[in-house]
Amino acid sequence: MNDERALRGRTAIVGVAESDLGEVGPGVTALDLTEQAAGRALDDAGLTVADVDAVFSHSAFYPMPTVVLAERMGIRPRYSDSTATGGSSFLAHVRHATAAIEAGLCEVALIAYGSNQRSAAGGLISSGQNQIPSYEVPFGARLPVSAYALAAARHMHDYGTTRVHLAEVAVAARQWAQRNPAAFERGDLSIDDVLNARMVSSPLTVRDCCLVTDGGGAVVITSAERARDLPKPPIYYLGGAEAHWHMNISQTPDVTLTAASETGPRAFDLAGLAPADVDVVELYDAFTINTLLFLEDLGFCGKGESGDFVSGGGIAPGGHLPVNTNGGGLSYCHPGMYGIFTLIESTRQLRGEAGDRQVEDAHVALAHGNGGMLSSQVTVLLGDASVV
Amino acid sequence: MTDGLPGSAVDAPEHVGGPHAAYQALLADGVLAFQGCGACSGAVFPPRGRCPHCGADALSWRASTGRGTVYSATVLTPRDKPAYAVVLVDLDDGYRMMSRVDDASVAIDDRVVVRFEAAGDQTLPLFELDGGDR
């Protein structure tokens, strides 16, 4: 039982849901959205709060988020996990829940998140207040965007990546969003629109940056045995990997190489799969450079080759790899910690519930979460019954 | 100097509290400081208690040469102020830090040198293009 490969196929996602998204307006709290998403995910799973014995959450709005959410929903969990690795937290929760379920520590895990940052603050709220000294903020870095801009600038220097390559990512996300009725931004967007948008922190314009929206999401995961008795087709956990090498962007030796280069190969090894086996890819695209870095580091293309990979609509609808089919953090929804939405969209694609944006013959999905300043990286591979 | 560690030895200020407070006190004296590890000779920044390279409890304060090379740069253009660059500088002493260059034309691989600027009750180590050492 010391081989992590034994976890392959042992748990499954059985319920997913979003809360109301976009701009919910005043009078709705982050906890309200978390509860709403969690309730809808349990409905989707055909379960009730009485079935839940494990709660996983992370919040930038209130401390002790699992304790707060459990009280709100009337859950008395025997397992509670508030792992806080920024937007990647919820993917880490999937791996932790799988280990806990397999070890008999719990049976039905609820993973939930909500944020009303757009209505409450009008700006990005992605983590808690920092009460230790910063060696970056005093220099006028606008975080997190400047950290990602420094990575983009170096990638352009080292590999000849261009602003057009970055813009391709934003345009592809928008074209997917135009097929998703829940997406926040669905208007036409061209390469020139991105290039000519207001520069925020060079080389990134406002169209290279994620949205600021409200929103919540939730995932219900249980044992494979129990999953088979529930109404929705189980979406099985095939493998997951976590890594972080730094917190601050100044503290990683190569800003163009993320810890996804460790989590990708490890997750693929656990799942017994390779990048070529993946039918649909959901990456945490806080900024356009994220998508480029993760496509390289997870093994979908070689290092430095992502610019060519995304050119000519390579990851847009009709391209050679469907990436961020919900429109991503760039055009669909970004309440501050986007990771849970990569799990929700992966599940919907593998169930065949994705409507106009459905990828044909989707059996394997890769969900990838990012936290901090390209800091925490978590990869989860999911599959339908045909690959277990 | 000749003790095998990067930079040059500098006495730690007394009675200032933790590593960050010592760093600030040295900055106020016009010293850009980092730490050197007596066990592995590694350069350490930002300040901390133990060496992150080898784990040893053997850090001592070092004075940086204040010269380095721009590793990456991003330009911000506030509405009410001139454009400036936030940079990552690879110091010649073997460590990297974030800083600011008030010349938006600064580019990757440019040589830069530290300058000190008062900011409230603190001293900020900023950088400028190093005309004499390109």
Interface residues (C-beta under 8 A of the other chain):
Chain A: P133 Y135 E136 P138 F139 G140 A141 R142 S146 A149 L150 A151 A153 R154 H157 M199 V200 S201 S202 P203 L204 N248 I249 S250 Q251 V255
Chain B: H20 F45 P46 Y71 S72 A73 T74 V75 L76 T77 Y84 V86 L88 R96 M97 M98 S99 R100 I108 A119 Q122 L124 L126
